[in-house]
């Protein structure tokens, strides 16, 4: 199967997505194209990485993933193609791969060097499509670029651990469709630093002392439904990506609002988790 995915910040109003798909079908009429997202915030590589990292593993091995975010070729940003976790990625070397490949190292990386044969101000259309179709025909990475052994690292959105090991400082890396704020602090780091201790998670001026396992854990199902008043209750939980998320239960921008607008949370905002020595943490199950 010639399966190619697209993740871009192009939106759907303009011609860009249609043109890219048309170019793929011109070269590979039997291709299957899947849109992961075209609603990435402009030039937001952290958002790109979060969305794609949580999507690509659901696709068959050998799928090709085109990343069209902040993709202009310039002296500081080259174009690369790589094989990672039995998938191919074609993207700008702008730090996005370092966020996707936190746990898995790429098997091979090449710097794309076919630009001298293609004049383009739209590299996703003119360069990335050709590389993707080459790979889906069974072509080798080495044909479209020289092998390199590293890629640009994005470290500005990594959690920071205090010198005494009692505090994690993290950031909001993504606001989802429900207005929930996803952080860059994962369960593994939380458990490693926390060691079962009590804690206070402080997001803006809002403190949390419990982290739930799922949204409905905030509801007391033992009382009658009409007496619960759970909708809109603020909460912290480990989401499906094992990242700490700040949410409102059953949030909706059309009713009582969301964590992002009611709690004033936005991309890159900082939050902290401070652990208290020698006290045990209990998870809400």
KACORUR-V564773 format. One record per pair of residues at least 6 apart in sequence whose C-alpha atoms are under 6 Angstrom apart, sorted by the first residue. I is the first residue (numbers start at 1). J is the second residue. If there is no record, write none. Layout:
I | J
I | J
This chain:
2 | 31
2 | 32
2 | 136
3 | 32
3 | 33
3 | 63
4 | 33
4 | 64
4 | 65
5 | 33
5 | 34
5 | 35
5 | 65
6 | 35
6 | 36
6 | 66
7 | 36
7 | 37
7 | 38
7 | 67
8 | 38
8 | 67
8 | 68
8 | 69
9 | 38
9 | 39
9 | 40
9 | 41
9 | 42
9 | 69
10 | 38
11 | 38
11 | 39
20 | 125
43 | 69
43 | 70
45 | 96
47 | 174
49 | 96
49 | 99
49 | 100
53 | 100
61 | 86
61 | 87
62 | 86
62 | 87
63 | 87
64 | 88
64 | 89
65 | 89
66 | 90
67 | 91
68 | 124
71 | 92
77 | 93
77 | 94
78 | 92
78 | 93
79 | 91
79 | 92
79 | 93
79 | 111
79 | 112
80 | 91
80 | 110
80 | 111
80 | 112
81 | 89
81 | 90
81 | 109
81 | 110
82 | 88
82 | 89
82 | 108
82 | 109
83 | 106
83 | 107
83 | 108
84 | 106
84 | 107
93 | 152
95 | 152
95 | 153
95 | 154
98 | 153
109 | 147
109 | 148
110 | 145
110 | 146
110 | 147
110 | 148
111 | 145
111 | 146
112 | 144
112 | 145
113 | 145
159 | 169
159 | 170
160 | 168
160 | 169
161 | 167
161 | 168
166 | 274
166 | 275
167 | 273
167 | 274
168 | 272
168 | 273
169 | 271
169 | 272
170 | 270
170 | 271
171 | 183
171 | 184
171 | 268
171 | 269
171 | 270
171 | 271
172 | 182
172 | 183
172 | 267
172 | 268
172 | 269
173 | 182
173 | 183
173 | 267
173 | 268
174 | 182
175 | 181
179 | 258
179 | 259
179 | 260
180 | 246
180 | 247
180 | 259
181 | 245
181 | 246
182 | 245
183 | 244
183 | 245
185 | 243
185 | 244
186 | 242
186 | 243
187 | 242
196 | 280
196 | 281
197 | 279
197 | 280
197 | 281
198 | 275
198 | 276
198 | 279
198 | 280
198 | 281
199 | 209
199 | 274
199 | 275
199 | 276
200 | 208
200 | 209
200 | 273
200 | 274
201 | 207
201 | 208
201 | 272
201 | 273
202 | 271
202 | 272
203 | 271
211 | 236
211 | 237
212 | 237
212 | 284
213 | 237
213 | 238
219 | 230
231 | 249
231 | 250
232 | 248
232 | 249
232 | 251
233 | 248
233 | 249
234 | 247
234 | 248
235 | 246
235 | 247
236 | 245
236 | 246
237 | 244
237 | 245
238 | 244
247 | 259
248 | 258
248 | 259
251 | 257
251 | 258
252 | 258
